[in-house]
């Protein structure tokens, strides 16, 4: 629950006058009165415009979600990618000589506006291009280790998310035992598969809504909020149109493009179903955090008895699939 003394109070009460003042001071530029809110479940994002007509995006990071070092890791990765001419949208340098501003313990950043469109189905050439794009991203990602980002590993992320859900009594009593037993069994089943897998800086949330296409340019990777250190295959599986065994053609095209720049660890394709299971729990915990922060989850029936019944069933089915596909049971 949010109170007047909550760190979220100032965040939730941001207004156009404050936003425009911060932007003008940060960039030493005059802005018009445009301040359009953009869709964002977690952060507060606004479209601004300088008096010379340049579009600027200002992003205020939700105070309870990321530590400052984690945000600096994200910005550093974006700047390195931009320097290597990988198509991303890096943060602008501010008057404080950095890329991260602060207002009443709210971190914020400004970005140049770049429009584009989403592509929900890719053709052959686009699959090759996506492979090249992600390989170049991973080549840069392999050069350093982030200081403030978690490792994408079941024991590092999923186990903690289950603990959070249990400690805050989100799951109905009648379903709690089945849900948590399934979740923790799943962690123990899949964790060894990650123990000796390459872990580098990756996008982390690479699906079609986080890739925009700019005509006469290329695909651009956007929204690095969930970036971290993890297996490169994490940036492939959410792009696939179906389960791996029904997406072999797309995988091969992606691989062909990817291996133009770096080898792809093909054995890591066995991690796709475990990563999908982790995603199930990640999304449930993400919604729970939204509710705790006083927000609305994107799923209307989230938290209902039928919701938890469905999630428990889906986790059990995914655990069975993993045993069959990965372990040959």
JOKAGI-V421719 format. One line per field, one symbol per residue. phi: phi as a letter, one per 30 degrees, with the letter a starting at -180 (. if undefined). psi: psi as a letter, one per 20 degrees, with the letter a starting at -180 (. if undefined). A space follows every 50 residues. Layout:
phi=???
psi=???
//
This chain:
phi=.ccdcdddedddcebeddddddddddchbccdddacdcdadcccbbccbd ddjddbccbcdeedcbdeddddedddddddddddiddbcddddcddiccc cbbhicdbbbbddbdlbdcdbcdedddddddddddddddddddbcddccd ddbeddcdeddddddddchddeedceddddddddddeddceddcdbcebb dbdjbdbddcbccceibadcdbhcecdacadededcdddddadedcbddd dddeeddeddcadcdddddddddedddddededddddddedddiccddce cejddddddddddddddddddddddccid
psi=pprhjqiighgijprhggghgggghhilqpqajpnppqpphgappqprpr ijjppqpppppphihpqghhhhgggggghggghjkpnrnqqqprijiaio rpoljoqrqqqqporrqqohpqaghhggghggghghghgghihrpqhjqr pnqghhggghhggghghjlhpqghigggghggghggghghghhihkqpor prghlnrhijpqpoqjeaqpprnkhjqapaphihjghiiqiaqgijkhgh ghggggggjhhqqpnhhihiiggghgghhghghghghghgghjjapqioh jpirghghggggghgghhgggghgghik.
//
